[in-house]
């Protein structure tokens, strides 16, 4: 049922000693084997396997009240729904010369009496149904026991069940001895059990319908074993969780925890039907495949696909059954040193630390040399004040390094450490806490440094993105986020995230049906393929795969839908999907060849659906023909394969850097220049591929002549495309999608995705600057700190504006320098750029523009100490281009119908007043306290009458916009067209206004 590739999340921190823990343990000496809740009496009964007693624990007082002596080795417990009977199984299967004793004790709780029944075979587990009768599973039979009379009825027989014997090996836990578990659904309608057969990887799953009294037994081969050997059934019996997996009542594996070690004696699992969650402790394998020492962690995951939501520190390892209280507030579990009490319903009251930002992306390069500073916000989700300590990778500085939530932490990157990198480097900020009960996820830090010639717009999308599929008909594209079990649905126009769709656990690849109506999604840790209607983006019934088959890759042809399945405990297979029945079946053969493929196999269908390419990591390739409905080619010309793959036509295929013909015979190898392949698409009869030497270098995108194999116009991208990663499925990468209708190519990358124009490599004329004027009124006089408009030709490849504050010095991959100083920019377009002149420039100035198309001419102009210019952006009715002068009395624009009155205070918005005190950094808004006052104060006159200036400086909250507040005397002249003049440092500007009494 399972055979997992090893995946180790190396970035997750080692838990420090002294950290907080979730819940507490009621100490009990001995090895505990099972528990049952008696909420009517307010106690829990805990089977002490080694001390031969039942511990009675008070749920309110959290202590052991008493102990009930019972026959030797009480192994399992169950309490009847009416609360009258407690059944105890005794597995004392001692080998000679010791005497075995396998029995069942019925405790009548209301009468304080007991009855003992001798069993013919060692009992493995017990559970009560809704009819107040118990199902007892032994190594030979399945019995129904009537507790009142003691009568038993055999409802099934078992063969080859492991007869665990005593004495056991030292340090064995009871669950490693019984190697079985049985539990009932919350409503008592069904009972499910799992018992070991022959060896640890072979088990039987028993499902008993209480109402029909029907028993169903299924074979289950797993790798690793289904450990921990505990079980939990949903309230309605529709699902059950055991070991590392969640199953439907019919035995379909919905999802499994990745990298589970399969340890029988350590861990537990419990379903929470009301919250649709799973609580589990699962011991995991390390990257080397060994089970290393690990702190005990409780995972809180979604019940349908096991997406992990929380990782909580446990006070001790769980070693047996876990049950949820009827109110859903508390999990009680058998632990290594007693009874664990876990308040899952009060999680919001527990101290935790999380970062609201899972990932930071720092962008820098020639065009943006500002100090690289971002912020993360650390909070306690419950609103508490919880301590934290941060540790960052070299080159990353955090301030403060410790403190209490809530807190804003400044993250600074030393750009000098990354100067030689022209791609994206990765670092981490580890978060620890002495009080927090959770293991905080580290913050991923990405640092992208680029040159202007590196093409593409980088869109940040956190997570591990493993597959992309274009949908030209709907002008959108789909990205598979593996770490969150999601499909991200993006609109091509503006790259807006429209929706997130749930998938199975560890999704690996997507496929679209030929009619474009449905999206199929394979996964490496679910035995289902999710299906979505692309018109409504609603989920449809999934495709069920044969037991043990994990659909890693799917492809749709005109003849068949095929899936490459990783198979547990055997040869890996190709399955055929019946979309109408939503069922996959294993192909008996692949034409004349055996149905046996590599675990890491990728499928790709030709655009017309005539054929499917089967590319395997071991170097083999196969071809399915939809016309013949069989496999017509099988070859092995390579030692290994990985990276890009594509079925371009019936006569051209590509795997890695190998171009193949219609018979999959190698035509030629594409030049690599030391780079790894990543993505490949067909566009206008030519191929387009992406490569990179490694994940931190710039990627390269280039066109491919499919006839000659020539590479045309290689162009550097802003970031490397996603490359195959050791230990992460899949080895094959589909990272490039073409959307001709939107004029875009989308490439998956380390930080998210890169959007490139289809003509990314087109020859472009160099930019040319022709004029620099004031952005306020178009006059040629400009001053330090003022907003300017740069006019010219080919100034940008695209139109792009920003509301980011502080203003960036790079926009649309372009930057302006004035005397070598970067100028903050507001807008770029082919014919115009709006920017702020740096405060540090004055006198003779030279402006240069750098864009992906090249470097502009050196444009020379003069920067005056001051150059006041009133903005002409006012609008009143049909009037446009009015001076932005407001009457403070009504905060309305001065117009013919709202004229200036004597004794008014007027507010004038303008640019060009020059230096201020205090100084304000380039691109930053004017401060509110203290206000930034112009060093050279302007004079204002109205009809040659001097106006008292109340304030002249930067407008608070605005970049490059100045404000003058002036008082209008009573004796100013009246008129329809009175000149308002602003003078400063020998420069002046005049506008006309209406003045009335």
N, C-alpha and C positions, 0 to 999 in steps of 0.2 A: 504494500500500500504506500510505502514511502521510501525514498532513497534520495537524500538531499545532498546537494553540493554544499561545501562548507562556506559559510558567510560569517565574517567576524566584524562587528562594528567597532573598529579600532579607535574611533574618535570618542567613544563613550568612556567616561573617566573611571578610574579605579576608585571605589568608595573608601573614603577616609575613615579610620577608626574614630569612634566618638560621634559619628553622625547619628541623627535621630532615627527612630524606627517606628513603624506603623503597627499599632496594637500592642498587646502584651501577652505573656505566657503565664498561665496558672501552673506553677511547678508541680510535677508529679514524677516520682521516682519509678523507673521501670520503662519497658518498651511498650508503647500503646499501639493498639491495632485497629480500633474502630471507635465510633461514637454515635450516639443517637440523642436527639433533642426531645425533651419532654416539657414543652412550653406550658402545658396546663399546670404542671407542678413546679415550673420554674427551675428545672435542673437539666443537666446533661449527664448521660451515662457514658462513661469512657471505659473501654475494655483494656485492662492492663494485662497484656499477653504473657509477660514474664512473671508477674506477681500473682497471677491466678485470682484476680478480683475485678469487680466492676466499681470504678470510682464514681461517686455521686457528687457532682459539682454544682454549686449554686450559681445560677446565671446572674443574679442580682448582687450577691456578695463576692463573686469572683473568687471562690475558694472551695476546696474539697470539704463537703459536709460529712461524708461517711464513705465506707467501702463495703461492698457485698462480696463475701467469699463465694467463689464458684469453682466447679471442677477445673482441672488444669487446662491451660492455654486457651482462654477465651479469645477467639479470633475475629468474630464479626457480631454486630448488634443490629437489631431492628425493633422499633416500637410500633404497635398497631395504631391505625388512624383513630380508633376510639380511646386510645391511651390506656387500655386495660392490660396489655401484654408486652413484655420485653423478651424477645428471643435472643439467645446467645448461642453461637456455634462454638464448638471446641475442636480445634485442629491440633491434636497431640499425636501425630503420626510417627511415633518413635519406632526406630528399627531395633531388632533384637540385639542384645538381650533385654533392652528396655521394653516396657509393655505399652502398646499404642492405646489411645483412648479417644475415639472420635464420637462426639455426642452433640446433643442439642438440649439446652436448658430453656424451659418456659417459665418466666417469672410473672406471676399474677400480681400486678402492682397494687390493685385495690385491696386484695386479700392478704398480701404479704406471704404468699405461698409460692412454691416452685415445683416443677415436674421435670424430670430428666428423661430424654429419649436417646437410645443408642442408635447410631447410624452405621450402615454397612460400609461406608466409604468416608474418607476425610472430607469434611465440609469446607467449602471455599468462600461462601458468601450467603447472605440472607437479606430479603427485603419484603415489606408488607405491601399488598395491593389495597385498593379501595374497598374490597370485600372483607377486610380484616383477616385474611388468610395470608400466610407467608410462603414465599418461594425460596426454597433452599437449594443451592447448587452444590453438588459434591463432585468428586473426581470421576464418578461413574453415572450419576443420575441427576435429574432435576426433579425435585419433589415439591408438592404443594402440601403445606402443613396447616391443619386446623388446630389452633392453639388451645381451644377449649377442651376438645376431646383428645388431642394428641394424635389423631389419625393422620396418616400421610398417604399421598397419592403420587405415583410416578407419572410425570407428564412428558418425560423425554430421557433419553439415554445419551451418554457421552463416551467417546473412545479416545484413547491416546492422550488424555489429559495428564499433564505433569503431576506426578504424585510426589509432591515436596515432602521430604522426610526430615525427621529430627533424630539426633541433634543436628543443628544447622552450623554452617561456618561461622566463626566469630565475626562480630560486627555486622551481622545480618539484621535487617529490619523485618518486622512481621509481614509487610507487603511483599518482601522479597522471598518470603517463605510460602505464603499462600498463593502468591502470583495470580491473584484474581480479585475482582471487585464486582459488586452487585448493588444496584440502586433503583428506586422507584421514582416515577414522575411525581410532580407536586400534587396532581389531582388523583394519584394512585391508579390511573388507568393502564399504565404499562410499567413493566420492570425490564431493565436492561442489565446484562452482565457481560464481563469479558474474562475468559480463562485461557491459560497458556496450554498449548499443545506441542508436544515433542521438544520444541526449542523456543527460545525467547522471541524470535521473530515470527512465530506462527501462533495465532490465537484463534479462539472461537468467540463470536459475538452472539449472545443469546438475547432474543426479544420476546417477551411474554405479554400477550394481550390479556389483561385481567378479566375483561367482560366476556370475551369469546373463549378464554382459557386455551388459546392457541400459542404454541411455542415455536419460534423460528430460530434456526441455528445457521450462522454463516461462517465460512472460512475467511480468515483474514491474515494475509502474509505481509509483514511490515519490516522495514529496515530504516531506522533502528527499531527495537521493540517498542510496544505501546506503553511507554513509561512516562510519568509515574503511573503505577497501577492503582489508580483511583477512577471513580466514575461519577458523573452528575448528569441528571436527566432534567430537561426543561419541564415547566409546569404542565404543559399539555402533552408531553411525550413526543413532540414532533422532532426534537433534537436531543442528542446526548453528547457529552464531552468525556473523553477518556484519553489518558496519556497526553500526547501532544496535538490531538486533533478534535475537531467538532464535526459530528456526523448527523445526517438526517436519520429518522427512525428506520428508513429502509436501507441504511448502511452507506449512503453516498457521503464521501468526505467533502465537506464544504470548505474547510481550510485547516491548515496545520501550522504550528509554531515552527519557525525556521531554525535549523541547527540544533534541534533537540537531541540530547545524548541518549534518550531512551532509558534512563536509569529508573528501575522499578521502585526503589526504596526511598527516593528523595523527591519531594514535590507533591503537588495536589492540584486539583482543578474543580471549579464549581461554576455552574451556570446561574445567571441572574436574569430570569425571564422578564421581569417587569422593566428592567433597564436595558435589556438586550445586550448584556455584557458577559464576559468570562473573566473570572479571577483565577489566576494560575501561577504556581511556581514551577518552572520548567528548567531543569539543569541543561546547560548548553555545551556544545563542543567548541573547542578553540580552533584557530586556523589550522593547527597541525592535526586536527581530528581527535585530540585527547580531551578528557574532561578535567579541566584545571580547577583549582580552588576558586570558588566564586562566592561573593556575599549573597545571602538569601534575598531574592527579590520577588515581590508579588507583581505580576503583570496584570494590568486591567486592559482588556481588549474587546473590540466589537465581536459579538457572537457570530456574525455571518461570515466575516472574512479575516478575523483575528488581527485587525489593525490595532497596534498597541497604542493606547492613549496615555497610560501612566506606568511608571516603574517605581515601586515603593519598596523601601527597605524593611525587611521583616526582622522581628526580634530573634527568630530561630528558624531553622529549616523545618518545613512541613514534611511529614513522613507517612501520611495516610489520608483517610477520608476528610473532606471538608464539606460542611453543610451551611446553608443560608437560612437564617431565621425567617419565620413566616412574614414578619414585617419588612424584610429586606434590609434591615439596618446592620446586621452583624453576621460575619462569617466565623464559624467555629471550626477548628481544624486540628487534627492530630499533629503534634510537633515532636521534635526530637527530645524535648525536655518537659513536655506537659501538654496542656490544652491551649492552643493559640486562640485569642479572641481578637478579631480584626473588625473595627467599626467602619465598614464600607459605606454605610449610610451617613456617616459624619465626616466624610472626606474633606468637605469644604471647611471644616473646623480644624483640620490638621495643618501644622506648619509645612509649607512647601515653597519652593523657589522655582520660578520659570522665567525665561526671557520671552518678551512679546515678539522679539525679532529672532527668528531661527537662523537667519543668514544676513550678513552684511556684504555689500558689494562696493568696493572702493574703485573709482575710475580716475585714472591719472594718465599723464604723458606730457608731451611737449606742449599741448594746448591747454593743459590744466595743471598748473604747478602750485596750486594752493595747498596749504596744510591739509592733509587728508584726515578729516575728523568726521566721525559718525557717532550716533548714540544708540545704546540699547536700553530698554526699560525692563528692570527686574521687578517682579511683583510676586506676591503670595496670592494665588487665585482665590483664597478665602478672605483676602483683605487684611491678613495679619502682618505683624512686624517680625520678620524672620531674617536671621543673619545670613550672610553670603561671603564667600571669598573667591576671587577670580585669579586665574593663571592663564596667561596668553602665550602664544607661540612667539619665537624670536621675531623682532621687527614690529610687533604689535604692542602698544601700551594702552593700559586701561586706567581710568581715574574716576572714582576711587577703586582701589583693589579689593576693598572689603567694606562692609556696611550692613545696613538693614533695609528690607523692603518696606515700602516701594522706593525705588532709587533709579535715577537716570545716570548711566555710566557713559562717560566719553571714551570712545575708542579711537585711538590715533595710530596711524600707520607711518612708519619711517620709510618714505619713498626712496631714500638712498639705498636701502637694502634691495630694492627691486628695479634699480635703474637699468640693469642689463637684461631684464625680462621684458619682452614685447608681446606678452600674452597675459595669461591669468595664473597667479600663484595662489596657493591655498594655505590657510592657517586656521587655528581654533582658539576659542576662549573657553576654557574649562570652568565650570561653576560647581562649587562645593558649599556645604553648609553643615554646621554642627547640630542645628535643631531640625532642619527639614527632614521629613519622612520620605521624600521622593529623591530620585536620582535625576538631577536637572540635566536636560539635554544640553550639550555644548553648542555654542554659537559658531557657525562656520563663517570664516572671514575670507573673502575672495578679493584679490587685488589685481585689477586689470590696468596694464599700461599699454598705450597704443601710440602709433605714429599716424599722422594724417593720411598716409597712403593705405592704411589697413581699412578694408571696406566692411560695411554692414552696420546695422543698428542693433545694439545689444539690449535685449529685454530680459530683465531678471525674472527667474522663475525658480524658487527654491526646490530642493529635492533632487533625487536621482532619476533623471529623465532618460528612458531607455529606448523609446520607439516613437516615431512620428508618422502620421498618415495624413495626406492632403485630401480635401474634399472640395474640388474645384466647383462642383455644381452648386454648393451652398456657400462658397467663398469663405471657407473656414478650414481649420486644421486641428488634428487631435494629437495630443502628446501624452504618453504613458509615464506616469510618475510612480516608480516602483516602490519607493519607501513609504508612500502613503496609500497605496492600493487605489489609485485614482486614474481616470482619464481626464485630462484638462482640455476643455473645448474652447478654442480661441477663434475669434473673428479676425479674418485677415486684414480688414480695414481697421487700423488703429491698434491691432494686437490686443483687443479687449477679451478678457476671460469671461466667457458666457456662462459656463456651467462646469461643475466637477461631477464625474460619474464614478460610482463605486465599481470595484473589480474584485476578482478573487485575490488570494494572498500571493504576493510577489508576482505581479503581472509581467509578462515578457514580450508579447507581440500582439498586434491588432491586424484585422483583415476586414475588408468591406465586401459585401455581397455584390454580384455583378450588376444588379439593378440599383445599387447605391442606397438601398433602403435600410440596411442593417449593419451594425458594427459588431464584430466578434472579437473577443478578448481572451487570449490564453494566459495561463499563470503557472508558475513553477511549484506552488504550494497549495493548489486546489485541484480537485478532480472534476472541475466544471469549467466551461467556457461561458463567460457572461455575454449576453446579447442585448443590444440597445436599438430601438427604433430611432433612426437618425432624423426623421421628420419631427418627432415629438421629444426626442432625447429621454424617453421613458424606458425603463428596464422591461424586458420580456423574459419569459421562462428561459433558464440557461440550458446549455447543452451538457448532458451527463455523459461522462466518459467511463469506460470499463474500470473496474476496481483496480487500483494501483497505477492508473494512467494519468499523467499530468500533462495537459496540452500546452507545450511551450511555444509552438509556432503553428499558425493556420494559414491556408491559402485557398482561394476560391477560383475554380475554373468553370468552364461551361459543362464539363462532365461530372465533376465531383468537388466536394469540399474536403480537403485533406488536413490532417493535423499530425504534427510530429510530437509524440508523447514520450516523456521520460517515464520509465516503468520501474516500479519498486521490485527489487529482488529478482530481476530477470532481464531479458533482452529488451532494448528500447524499440518502440514500434511506430509505424504509421497507421493512423486510424482514419476511417471514412465517416463523415458526418452526414446524418439525415436531418436537415434543418426543420423539416415538417414535424418529425417525431421528437426533435431536440435530443437526439441520441447518437452517440458515436460507437462504432464497432471496429474491432481490430481486423485489419485486412489479413486474409489467410496467407497471402504471398504478395510480392511486388512484381507482378508479371511472372517471369521465369525465375525470379530471385527470391531468396528468403526475406521475410519481413524482419529485418534486424538492422537498426540504424544506430548512429552515435547518439549519446545522450544530448549533445549540443548540436542540434540540427535546425536549420532555418529553411522555410519554404517561401517561394515567391512565384506568383502567377504572372504570365504575360498580360499586357494591357487588354488583349482581346479575349482572354480566358482560354486560349487554345492549349496551353501547357503550364506545368508547374515545375519549377526548378527545386531540387532537393539538395541543399549544400550541407555537408557534414564536417565537423571539426577535425575528424581523422583524415581528411583529404579526399573523401569519396564524394561523388556527385551522381545524381540520378535525374531522370526526366520522365514526368508523367504526361501522356498525350490525352487530351480530352476527346479527340476524335476517335481514337482506338480504345479509350477508357482503360488504359493499362500503362504500365511502365515500359518504356521502349529503349532506354539507355541507362547503363550503370557503368561507371568508370572510377578509377582511382589513379590519377596522374600526379597527385601532390602528397607530400608528407603530412601536411596539416593545412587547415583553412580557418579563416576568421575575418573579421572586419566587414567591409561593404559586400553586399550581394544584391543582385537585381536581375529580373527577367525582362529584358528590353524588348524583345520580339521573339518570334519563333526561330530566328536565325542568329540571335545575339544574346548572350548571357554574360554576366560578370560575377565572379566570386573573388573577393579580396582584390588583388591587382591583376587577376588573370581574366583575359577576354576569351570567351568560348564561342564556338559556332553552334549550329542547330543540333549537332550530334554531341555536344558538350566536349568536343575536342579542343584543346588549347590552340588559339590562334597566335596570340602573343601576350607577353607580360607588359603591363604599363610601367613606365619608369616611376620609381618611388623616391629617389634621392634621399633615402634614409627616413622617409615618412611612412606612417601607418595609414591604411585606408579606413574610411569611416562611412561616408555616404555616397550614393550614386543614383542619379535620376536621368530619364530621357527627356530632352527638351529640344523641340524643333529639329528632330532628326539627329541630334548629337547627344553625346553623354555629357553630364556635368558631375564631377566628383570632388569630394573634400578629403583632405589628408592633413596630417600633422605629425611631427617627430615625437611629440609627447603632449600631455595634457596642459602643460604650462606655457607652451610656445604658441606663436600665432598659427592659425590654420591656413591652409592654402586651398583655394577653389579654382578649378580650371575646367575648360571644355575638352572633350575627348572626341576625336574623329574615329567613329566606330569601324570604319573600313580600314584605315591605315594604322589606327592605334596611336596617332600623334596627339600630344598634349598641347593645347592652345591657350595662350595668354594666362599663365598662372598668376593669381592675384592673392595677396595676403588678406586674411580676414582679421577682424578685431580680436578673435579668440579661437582657440582650437575647437574643432568639433569633438563630440563625445567619442572616445576610443574604447575598445574592449578593455575590461578590467579583470585582473586575475581573481578568481574566486567569486565573481559576480556573473550570473547569467543575464543575457546570453553572450556567447563569444562573437556572434555575428551582430553587426550594427546596421540599422537603417536610420540614418540621422538627417536625411535631406528630403525635402518635399517641395514640389513645384506647384505653384498656383498661378497659371498663365492669366486667368481672368483678373487677378489682383496685381499682376506684374511682379510677382514676388517669388523668391526662393527662401525657404525657412530651413535653417540648420540648427540642430541641437548642439548645445555647447556646455561647458562646465558650469556657467552661471545661469543658464536658461536656454535662450535661443537667439539666433542672429537672423535678422531679416535683411535680405539683399535684393536689389532690383534685378530683374532678369537681364538687363544690360549692364550688370555690375562692371564689366570689363570694357565697356564702350570707350572709344577715344573721346576725350573731353577737352574743350578749349581751356586754356589757362584763365584763371580769374583776372579781372582787370578793374582796378579802382579808378573812378573818374572824378569823384567829388566827395567832400566831407562837409556837412552842413549841420546846423542846429536842428535837433529833432522837434523843437518847439515851434519855430516859425520858418525854418528853411534858410535862415540867414547864414552867411559864411563865417561869422565870428563865433568861435567856440572857446570854452574855458575848461580848466581841470575839473573833473567830477561831473561835467554836464552830459546830458544825453545827446547823442549825435546820430545822424543818419548818414550811412555810407552808400553812395550810389555808384553803379558800375555795371559790368557785364560778367555773366558766369560766376557770380559771387557764391553760389551754392547749387548743389545738385537737387536739393529739395526745399520745400517750405517747412520751417520748423520754428516754433515759438516756445517760450518757457515762462512759467510763473514761479519758478524755483527762486527762493531767497535764502542765502545770498545768490546773486546772479552767477551763473557758471561762466567760465572763460572758454569753454568748448561747447559748441552747439552744432548739431548735424555734422559732426566730425570735422569742424572747421574752427579756426581761431584767428583773432586779430591781435597784432602787437603794435604798440606805439612807442617808438624809441626802445624796442625790445621788451616793453612791459605789456603783459597780457591785459586785454580790455574785456571786462564783463559784457556779455551779450544778452539781448532780449529776444531778437528775431533775426532769422536768416532767410533769404529767398534769392532766386537767381539775379534779381536786379537791385536788391536793397538789403542792408543790414542795419539794425538798430542796436546801439551799444552805448556804454558809458566810458568816457575818457578817464583814464587813471588820474588820480589826484596828483601823482608825482611828476607828470609831464608838464612842460611849459616851454614857451618860445618855439624855436624851429623844431618841427616834429616830422617823423617818417612813419607812415602806416604801411604794414605788410599783412596780407591775408593768406593763410595757409588752409587749403582744402584738399580733399582726396584727389582732386583734379590737378593739383600742383600749387605753386607759389605765385602770388600776384606780383605786379609791378610795385616798386617802392613809391608810394604817393607822399609828396611833401606838402605840408601846410603849416600854419602858424597857430599855436595855442596861446590865447590871450590870458592875462591874469584873471580877467572877468569878462563875461559876455552875456549880460542878462537878455533873456528872450522869453516872452510870455507864450504859454501854450495856446494854440488856436484850435482847441478840441471841443469847445462848448457847443451844445445843441439846445435850441429852444424852438419848439414847433418845427416850422420849415426852415428855420435859420440854421446854418451850419458854419463851422469854423470860427465861432465866437471866441474872444479872449476869455480865458478861464479866470474870471474875477467874480468873487462872490460877495454879497452883502451879508455880514455876520448876523444882522438883525433877523433875517429869515432863512439864511443859508441857501439862498437862491442865486442863480447866475445873473450877473448884471446884463440887462437887455433894455431895449426901448420901452418895454412894458414893466420892467423892474429896474428903474434907473437909480443911480446913486443919489442919496439925500445928504444935505449938510448934517454933520455930527454922526454920520454913519462910520462904522468900522468896516473896511474892505479887506478881503483876503485874496491875494494875487498868487497864482501858481505859475512857476516859471522854472527855467533851468539856467545854468551858467553863472551862478554867483561865486563859484570858485571855492577856495579852501575854507574850512570851518574849524572852530574850536568847540569841543574837542574834535580831534581828527576822527574821521570815519573811514574804515577800510573800503577799498574798491569793491563795488558790488553789494555792499551792505546797506540796509535801510537806515534812514535817519533815526536816531534814538529819541525816546520820549523823556528820559530823565538821566542826565541833563540833556537839554536840547542842544543840537549842533548849530551854533551861531556863525554866520558868515564873518570871516576875519576882516574883510573890507566891506564895511556897511554901505549899502546903496542909499541913494536919495530918491524920493518919490515926489513928484509935483503933479498937480491937477490944475490945468489952465494957468500955469506959472505960479501957482500957490503951493509952497512947500507943505507936504503932509508929514506930521509926526510919525516915524516908523516905530511901531511897538515891538516887532520881531522881524528878523530877516535871517533865514538859515534853512537847513534841510527840513522838509516836511516829515514829521514823525511817521515811520512805517513805510516810507517811499524811498526808492533808489534813484538818485540823480534828480529828484524833483525838489525844488526849493519853494519856500513860502514866505511871502511878505505880508505882515499885518500892519495896516496903516489907518490912522485916524483922519477923517475928513472934517476940516474946520467949517464953521458956520458961514464964513465969508467967501467960500469958493465960488467961482463964476458958474452960472447956469447955462445950459445949452444942450442942443441935440448932438453935438459933435465936439465935446471938450477933450483936448489931448491929455492923456495920462502918460507921463514920461518917467522912466526908471533909468537912473544914471549910476555908473559904478566904474571906477578906475579908468576913466576916459572913454568908456563904451556906454551906449545908451540905446534904448528901444522905446517906441511910442505906440500907443493904441488909442483909439477914440471911444469915449463913453458918453452916455447921456446923464446929465445932472439936473435935478429939479428940486424945488422946495416942497 
